[in-house]
Amino acid sequence: MSPKLPLSELIRPFVVNRPDETMLFDRGLEVSWGEFDALCLRTVNWLRGQGVGPADRVAVWLVNRVEWLALLFGLARVGATMVAVNTRYRAAELEYILQRSGAKLLVLQLNFKKIDFPLVLRDVNPASAQALVRVAVVDADASMPARILGRPTVAFEPGAQAGAEAQDGSDPEAVALMISTSGTTRGPKLAMHVQWRLTLHSQQLARAAALDAPGARLLAMTPFCGVGGFNPVLGALAGGATVHVMDAFDAAAAAHTMLQQGITHAFGLDVMLRGIVDQVPGHDPFPAARRLHYICLNDPAGFLPFAHAAAARRIPLLPITYGSSEMQGMFALPRCDRPMPEMVQAPGWPISGASDAVRICDPDSGAILGPGHSGTLEIRSITGFVGYFDNEEATREAMTPDGYFRTGDIASQLADGSFAYESRLGDSLRLGGFLVSPVEIEEVLKALPGVAEAQVVGVSVDGVYRCAAFIVSSPLGAPTEAEVVAWAAARLAPFKVPARVWSVSEFPVTEGPNGVKVQRGKLRDMAQVRLATGA
């Protein structure tokens, strides 16, 4: 196995050998490898000046920008941990993350044009962040409040922390990053990733996706706060590719950047790639594009005709076969050694090669199944997470005795060792690119006066995978659909807000050995029928 390297080693070869070459473009800024390394060192000094030390946790609530990456690398050099906060979170979700993580410092931006961060903060209970010492504001100006969440504020100004060169306190085994994953009745979990595993996965991705090829240029259009966003960027840095950062996705702007800047790589949701492709007509509209990887959140079969049509236009839309918050966002990709039309629906291989293992098991007996059979997907990976923060029980439940991660997904394996994702085993939903437990949404809906019970299912609404809710009213009254949606919108990220809400007298149930169970499958069918008929 490769030596265990700290995260700082990911960029060191380019800092040393190509310090003046451009590493990334961000909001009109052109940043070289040397300039980025200097920013990271100043960030280390700034963090230490705020009292951040080894094993401390810092919550970062920022859109895509160079400071997000400088904080990741800076915290790693301190030996501290970044807690990545989803930029679309609402008050209840931010409260939970701050409380669960025990973050000492929160770094945020108040004036981003497309997200009203102050509005979200207004409804956050300061008591939820007992460990929080202060709040740092990026792009601070005279309007910065003296206190946020009851804590004193400070401007994030690493440029003012030049001083002596910061000592590198990197530890390959230190937790560099915590990512929020699927919620349960106890709320979302924080998957922990250590430095050397992030470094190794990034190097593997650079090779597997040819991000280390001459002239590679990545369009970073997916939020860094999730594995689908930061994994491609770290892969690009590992390969020495130039990164073009988008702070918020816009299909027209993305298409323009691809054409003007000769973008070779992009990773995103199927709806993102569809939006980009629809902007430009004709044959071979993106001549520089080599690999445009997508993860399909809807029914993959429904996206295939579009992907095949794109292939006929010489647009290389390729699937991301598998990824998760625990196993990294790009755990498996197709091998790009086949004609493009075949690649559209190709199965995938772990990008690490033989060092990782995949098996398919019978969901009832646990027996390992052979090629051609569908079953539960289990993964053993040297670059995966090391557990859930402060949740040993959940970590034990997620792992098998012989070290495999129970993904909770259904897949099938082929004779050549590749595998194909098929569906989610449980009831968790992929919404907006993130895995979400319906229980999390249901608990919010049941807090609305007049809602006695709630069930949330996944549905396709105008080709986009969304959630829909069924509610049973209480004697206090029957809230309208608009009232339920408004209640959810004030408390949840937009991708978790139900697209439709229907009132029913009772849920379909079945009697089982463990008692009465709601039949979510029937509810999904009911929802699709109602959507189709306009009910």
N, C-alpha and C positions, 0 to 999 in steps of 0.2 A: 504494500500500500504506500501511497505517496506520503511524505512527511507531513505532520500536522502543522499547518502554517496559519499564523494570525491573519486577520482581515487586511492589515496594512500591507502584507506581502502581495496582495492581489494587484496593486497598482505600482509597486516599487520598481519593477523592470522598466516601465514606461516613464516613470518619474526620473529614473537614472539615465536612461538611454534616449528618451525623446521629450525632454522637459519643455521645449518650446512649441511642440506640436499641439494642435487643438484636441482637447479631450471632449468637450461638450459645448453646445450652444443652448443658452437659456435666457429667454425674454430679451433678446437682442445682445446679450453678453456672449463673448467668445472666451472660454476658459481653457488654458493650456494645462497639461499634466503637472507642470511645475507650480503653476498658480493654484491648482486645486490642492496639491499637497501642502502648500503654504497655508491655504485656508483651513485645512484640517488641523495643522499644527496650532494655528491661532485659536481654533475652536477648542482644542485640548486645553490651552491656557485659560480660555474663557470659562470652560466647564469647571476646571479646578478652582478658578476664582469664585465660582458660585457654590463651592463646597462639595462638588460631585466627585466621588471617589470610586474605587473598585467595588463592584457588586451593587452599586446604587442603580436605581431605575429612573429613567427620564422619559416622560410621555411626550411624543412629538405629533402634533396635530397640524400638519401642513400639507398644502397641495404640492404637486411635483415642482421642485426647484432645487438648485444646486445646494442650498443650505440643508435640505433633507439629507442629501448624501454626505455633506461635510459633518453633520451631526452623527450619522451612522459610523463613519470612519473615526471621527473624533472620540466618540464614546467608547469605541472598541480600543483605542489607544489608551484610554483612561482605565479600561477594564470594567466599564459600566455597561448598562443595557439600555437600548432603545425600546420603548413600548410604542409600537406603531398604532396610531389612532386613526380610524377610518374618517376621512374628511366629510362623509355624509352622515355621520352619527348625530343623533339628537341628544337632548339633555339626559334622559334616563340611561342611554348607552354610555355617554361620557362619564356619568357618575359611576357606573358599574366598573368601567375600565380603571378609573383613577383609584377607586376603592380596592379593587381586586389586585391591582399591580403594586400598590403602595408606592406610587411614583413620588419622588422627592421634588422633581421639577417638571413643569409643564411648559413646553415651547409651542407657541401658536402664532397665527397671523390674524389680525383683526380686520383688515381692509381689503380682502380679496373680493373682486367684483361679482363673482357668481355664487358665493356662499356667505350667508350672514352669520358669521361666527359669534358676534356679540349677542344676537338674538337667541342662539342656543345656550350661551353661557348664562343668560338672564334667568333661565329656569333650572340651572344646576344647583343642587343643595351643597353649599360649601362643606358641610359636615361629612360628605361622602369621600372627601379627600383628606383624611386625617394626617397622612404622611407628607402632604404637599407643603413645601417650605415657601416657594415663590413661583411666580409665573413670568416667563420670558416672552417678549413680544418681538417678532421679526418685522422689519420695516417700521419700527416705532417712530412716532413723530410727537408733536406737542399735544396731540389729542389723546395720547396713551393715558388711561386711567391710573391712578396711584395704586389701586388695589383691584385684583380680579379674584373671584371666589374667596374673598376675604383675606387674600395673601398679597404681600407687596409685589409690585411689578418691577421688572428690569428690562432694559433693551438688550436684545441679542445683537451684540456688536463685537464679533470676534476680531474685526479689523483693528480694534483699539487695544488688543491684547498681544501685540507683537512681542515685546520683551525678549527674554532668552528662549532658545529653542526648547520646545516642550519635550520632556522625557517620555519615551514610548513605553507605556506600561501594558502593552498588549499581552494577553494570555490566550493561547489557542483554544483552551478548554473553557474560557469564560463565555457566558451567555451574551451574545451580541444583540440579539433581536427577539422580541416577543410579538407574535402575530395573533390577533383574535380569530378564533375558529368557531365552529358551530356551537350554538347554545343548547343547553338542556334545561331541565326544570331548575337547575342551579345557575343558569346563566351561561354566557359564552366562556370558553376556556382560552387560556393564553399558551400557545405552543412555543416552546423555547428552542432556539437555534444557536448553537455555539459557533465561535469564530471559524475554527478549522473546517467544519462541515460546510459552512457557507462558502468559504474560499474554494474548497474542492468542488462543490457542485457548480460554482460559477465557471471554474476551469473546464469542467466536463461539458457544460452547456456551450461554452465558446467553441469547443471542438465539434460537438454534435450538430450545432446549428451554423457552423462556418462563420461565426462571429470573429474568428481570428484570421479570416481571409483578407488579403490586401484590399483596401478600399471599402471595407465594411462600414456601413453607417446605419445606426438604429434610430427609428422614430419611437421615442418613449412616450406613449400616449395613454397608458393604463396607469391608474393611481399607484404610487409607490407604497402606499399603506397596506397593500396586499401582495401575496406572492406572485400574482400575475403581472405586477408592475415592477417590483424591485428585482426579481430574478432575472429578467431580460437585461436590465441595466447593469447588474453585476456581471452577467455573462459578457456583455459588450466591453466592460472595463477589463475583464480578464483576458479578452482577446485583442485589446488595443483598438477597438472600433470607436468611431466618433459617435457621440450621442446627441440627438436633437430632442430637447425636452419640451413637452406640451403640458402646461399647467392645468388645462381643462380641454377635454376632447371636443373637437369640432371637425366634422367630416370634410367640409370644404377647405379649411385651413390645413388639415392633414394631407389631403390630396395635393394641395399647392406645394407644401413642404417636400413631399415625396418627389414631385416633378422637378422643383427648383434645386433641391439639394442632393439629388441622386441617391435617395434612401434605398438601401438594399434589404433591410430587415425591419419587420414590425411584428409585434405580438399583441393580440387583443381579442375582444369578444367578437362573435360572429356578426353582431349588428354593427360594430365599428367597421369591420372590413367591408361589409356590404355597403355601408354609407360611403366609404372612400371609393370603392370601385364604381358605384353609381355616379360619382362626380365626373368621371372621365370616359367618354365614349371611344370607340375604335379599337383596332387591333394593337396589342403590345403598348398600352398607354403608359406603363411604367417600365421603361426599358432597363433601368438600373436594378429593379427589384429582383431579388434572388429567392427570398423566403418570407412570406407573409403568413405567419402562423395564427390560427384562430382556435378558440375554444368555443364549442357550440353549446349554448345554454338552452336552446329549444330542442325539439326533436331533430337529431342529426340528419335523419332521412329527409326532413323538410328543407334542410340547407344544401343538400347534395346537388340538386339541379342547378342552383346558383353557382356553386363551386365548380361544377363541370363546365358551365357556360363561361366562367372566368378563365378556366384552364384553356378553353378554345381561343380565348383572346390573349393568351400567353401571360396571364396573371397568376403567379404561383401561390395560390391559396392552399395552405397545408394545415392539417389538423394538429392540435396539441392533444396527443392521445390520452395523457393522464397527468393530473397535478392536484395537489391539495396543500392546505396550510401546514400540515405535518410533514409531508414528503417532498416539499418544494413544488413550485408552480409548474415547472417543466420537467417532471420526473421521467416522462416517456414521450418520445417524438418518433415520427416515421423516418426511416432511412431514405434519404433523397437520392436513391440510385435507380429509380424507375421512371418511366415516362410520366409526365405531369398528370395526365388524366387518371392514372392509377393511384397517384399519390393523394388524390382528393379524399379517398376513403381508406387509405392504407392503415393497417394496424401499427402499433408502436413497440419500440424496445426501450428499456431503461437506458438513459443517456450515459450511465456509468459503465455499461457493458457488463462483464461477468462479475463485478464486485457486488452487484445487487441481485436480489432474487425475487421472483414473483410466483405466486401459486394461486390456484383456484380451488376453493373448498366447497363441499356440500353445505348449504346453509343450515341444515338440520343436524346432520351427523358430524360435520367437521372433517369428513374424509377428503383427502386430496383427490381432485378430479384430473383426468387426463385431457389431452387436447380435444377441442371440439365441444366441450361441455361448458355450460354457463354455471357460474356459482359465485360465491363471495370472494372478492379480491383481497389477498393479503400480501404485504410487501415487507421485505427486509432490506434496509438501505443504510449504507454507512454515511450518507449525507442527510438523513432524515432528522426529525426533531429529537430532543433528548427527554421529553416529557412535558406535562402541563404544569405551569407555575403554581406552586402551593396547592396542588390537587393530586396527591399520590393515588387516591382511589380511582380517579378518572384515568390516570396513566396506566395503572394496573389493568383496568378494564380494556384499554385500547391495545394492549400488547399480549401476544401469546407467550406461553412459557419458553418457546424456543426463539423468541426475539422478532417475530413478525408483527407488523402493524395491521390491525383489523380496520380496513378502510370503510366498511359499511357500504361498499359499492358492489354491483354485479358486473362481471366481466367474463370473457372467454379467452382461452389460450390456444394458440396455433402450434402446429408441430415444430415450427422453426424457432419457437421461443418467444415470439411476439405475442401481444395480447390486445384485445379490443374492449374498451369500456362500453357497457350497455345501459346501465341505469343505476339509480340509487336503491340500495337494499331497504333502508328505512324510510322515514318520512321527511328527512331533511330536504330542503329546497335550495337550489342554486339561483339566487336572486341578485341581479346586478353584478355578477361575477364573484359573489361571496356565498358560502354555504351557510344557510340560516335554518335554525330549528323553528318549526311552526309554533312550538310551545311558547317561545319567546314572544311572538306576535299575539298569540292567544291570551297570554297573561295581561298584556296591555289592554286588549279589547275588553276583557272581563272586569277591568278596573273602572270601566265606564258605567255610571249608574244606569240601570235598566237592562244591562247585559248579564244574564245568568250563566250562560255557557257559550263558548266559541270554539270553532274548529276552522283551521286554515289549511288550504290545499293549493297545489301548484296547477296553473292552467296556462294555456296559450291564448294571449289576447292580441289580435292583429299581428300575429307572427312573433310576438315577444313573450318570453316566459315571465309570468307575474304570479302573484298570490291572490286568492279570493277567499272570502270568509263566509261562513254560515254562523248565525247567532240564534240563541234561544233567549227570548226576553224574560225578564223577571217581573214580579208583581209591581215593581216601581214604575214600569212603563216600557214602551217599545221605541228605542231610538231609531231614527231614520238612517238610511244608508249614508246620506251626506254627513250626518252627525257622527257616525262611527268612523268614516273616512277622515273627517277633520280631527277627531280625537287621536287617531293613529298618526296622522301627519304631524301633529304637534309633539309627538313623543318618540317617533321612530325615523330612521333613515328613509328617504323616499322610496328606495327599492323594496322596503319591507311593508309599505302601505298597501292594503288590499285594493286591487283594481275594481272589484265589485264586492258588495255585501248583501246577502240575502237572509231574511228572517224565516225560520222554520219552527214548527212546534216541537220537534224532537229530531235527533240524529239517528240514522240507520245504525243498528248495533247487531252484534252477534254474541252468543253465549259460548264461552270457551272454558278450558280447565282452570284458567286464572281469573275468571269472572267475565263481566260484560266489557266488550271492546267496540269502540266506534269504528265503523267501516269507512276508512278514509278513501278507499278505492271507489266506493259508491258515491261518496261526496264529490270526488273528482269528476266522475261521470255526470252527476247531476249538474255540476258547475259548467262543464263543457256544453251540455244540452241547453242550459239556460243562456249561455253566451251565444250559441248558434241561433236560438230562437228569439233573442232579444228580450227574454223574460227578466 
